[in-house]
Amino acid sequence: MIHEDEALKKMRAARFIKNNGKVIRTINLLRTKYEKLSEVKYALDDINDSDYLDCINYLSESGYIKLRHIKNKQPAEISDVDYTELESKLTQKGISLLSGKLFDELVEV
């Protein structure tokens, strides 16, 4: 019998995997251009802020996306800067993931 806490953990993990896929596919819409993270979030209104930031953190730390400041175009980390001040685009690794050349069990593509 599954305990309630265990069931909630499994549901959150499954949601994280699905959300990672949604986020990376949305950032990929303009593959050669940077997308403002606030606009990506706006397109993903079914993902709450906390879950969205978890995805951005995972995708950037995994090397699938790169982040930079909107104003000065300098590289940035989601842990140091509010996401509304950042923009992102896929890396070569992120494109490979979406193309099926890489597999990550934490990203549903």
Residue pairs with C-beta under 8 A, 6 or more apart in sequence:
2 10
15 51
16 51
16 54
16 55
16 58
16 106
17 105
17 106
17 107
17 108
18 108
19 44
19 47
19 51
19 52
19 54
19 55
20 55
20 58
20 59
20 106
20 107
20 108
21 107
21 108
21 109
22 44
22 47
22 55
23 40
23 44
23 47
23 52
23 55
23 56
23 59
24 59
24 64
24 65
24 90
24 94
24 97
24 98
24 107
24 109
25 98
25 109
26 35
26 40
26 43
26 44
27 35
27 40
27 59
27 65
27 88
27 89
27 90
27 94
28 90
28 94
28 95
28 98
29 35
30 89
31 89
31 90
31 95
32 89
33 89
34 68
34 87
34 88
34 89
35 87
35 88
35 89
36 70
36 86
36 87
37 56
37 67
37 83
37 84
37 86
37 87
37 88
38 83
38 84
40 88
41 47
41 49
41 52
41 83
44 52
47 55
52 83
53 78
53 83
56 65
56 67
56 78
56 83
56 88
57 78
57 79
58 106
59 65
59 94
59 107
60 66
60 67
60 77
60 78
60 88
62 93
62 104
63 91
63 93
63 94
64 90
64 91
64 93
64 94
64 97
64 104
64 107
65 88
65 89
65 90
65 91
65 94
66 75
66 88
66 89
66 91
67 75
67 76
67 77
67 78
67 81
67 86
67 87
67 88
68 74
68 75
68 76
68 86
68 87
68 88
69 76
69 81
69 85
69 86
69 87
70 85
70 86
70 87
71 85
76 85
76 86
78 86
90 98
93 102
96 102
97 103
97 104
97 107
97 109
98 109
100 109
